[in-house]
Amino acid sequence: MEHPRTILFKASGLLVGLLFTLPTAHAQLLVEQDLIAPIGSTWHMKALQVVPEEQVLIEPIVWAYGDAIGNDLFGATHTVLDPTEVPGSDEFPTADRVLRTVLDNDPEHITDTYYEVRSGAILELGSRGPVLDTDYRAPAEAYVFPLEPGVDNDDWFCYTSSTISGAVDHCGTTRITLDAIGTLQLSIGTFTDVQRVTTRRASIHVPVEEGDDSTVYIVNDWYLSGVPFPLLRFTKLIDPDGTVTRTGRIIDENALVSILERQERGQLKAFPNPTNGSVTVVTTPADVQVEVMALDGRVVLQQRLVAHDGPRDLNLSTLPDGVYHLSIRDDDSVRSTKVVLTR
């Protein structure tokens, strides 16, 4: 399979032009790495000053949003963390990653959302924020992969939202659809074979009382294969009384450069997984520090792997059966994956 070609134009370290092209006529299906960034990733999204009106889709699809301008005042910085680095993560023992969101206009406003990555889906477990906490009764689909164009992926959820005023239970449904593929025109460049994913969530308080109506939250995300966050996001909140609130965010062009440079350093692979004790690790060829952590955050094994161009072996046979976080650290980044040990 051929990979997308990426052409970057830089001047004095700043991005002045950006063009993505694919060698084939069809976009690749979105996979896990396109939907959630690896641990250690940080990117910034600017708030749209004006959210463009939704376009009627006519083939060939071109989303002409070159006039959509973002600002830093109400944007946000996103960082993917290892759960062991976040205090309180033991409330979500199956979490693989924590997405931390910090608002530009209020750096003290920090929200941590906990995710578990499974085969075919990324599940949301709950969140912790300065005003609101959420706890799902069962993991709920946040992302599905690979998505087939035009196919609806339906799920249900129930969660409790907690504030200083008390706790409220909600239940509802989620529908995730890859509903269009086309060219996305932004002020920072033109992107071909972009895939728009629409997530529609309808929720209602429980127990339901007479006259209650659902709240609908619709998110449109524009994804490019190889970039693990949306280039553009529109959101629409429809309150039970019919009030509609629209917001939008656009990727900071510097985030695209940084994530692509980070990808060049390679990813972490560990196999076989599950394993009976011996694991082969494929990662950056530099010297790396290995840490193996239990789900409660305890470091149960530390080892230094010397620089090597090929795979390197790691012996976990002294550990009891269970699920562990395998973390690889070098001078530039941290990469992590989950390893299942069973005999």
Sequence and secondary structure as in RCSB ss.txt:
>XXXX:A:sequence
MEHPRTILFKASGLLVGLLFTLPTAHAQLLVEQDLIAPIGSTWHMKALQVVPEEQVLIEPIVWAYGDAIGNDLFG
ATHTVLDPTEVPGSDEFPTADRVLRTVLDNDPEHITDTYYEVRSGAILELGSRGPVLDTDYRAPAEAYVFPLEPG
VDNDDWFCYTSSTISGAVDHCGTTRITLDAIGTLQLSIGTFTDVQRVTTRRASIHVPVEEGDDSTVYIVNDWYLS
GVPFPLLRFTKLIDPDGTVTRTGRIIDENALVSILERQERGQLKAFPNPTNGSVTVVTTPADVQVEVMALDGRVV
LQQRLVAHDGPRDLNLSTLPDGVYHLSIRDDDSVRSTKVVLTR
>XXXX:A:secstr
    EEEEEEETTEEEEEEEE SSSS     HHHHS  TT EEEEEEESS        SS EEE TT  EEEEEE
EEEEEE GGGSTTGGGSTT  EEEEEEETTEEEEEEEEEEEEETTEEEEEEEE SS EEEEEEEEEEEESS  BT
 EEEEEEEEEEEETTEEEEEEEEEEEEEEEEEEEEETTEEEEEEEEEEEEEEEEEES  TT   EEEEEEEEE T
T SS SEEEEEEE TT  EEEEEEEE HHHHHHHHHHHTT   EEESSSBSSEEEEE  SS EEEEEEETTS EE
EEEEE   SS EEEE TTS SEEEEEEEE SS EEEEEEEE  
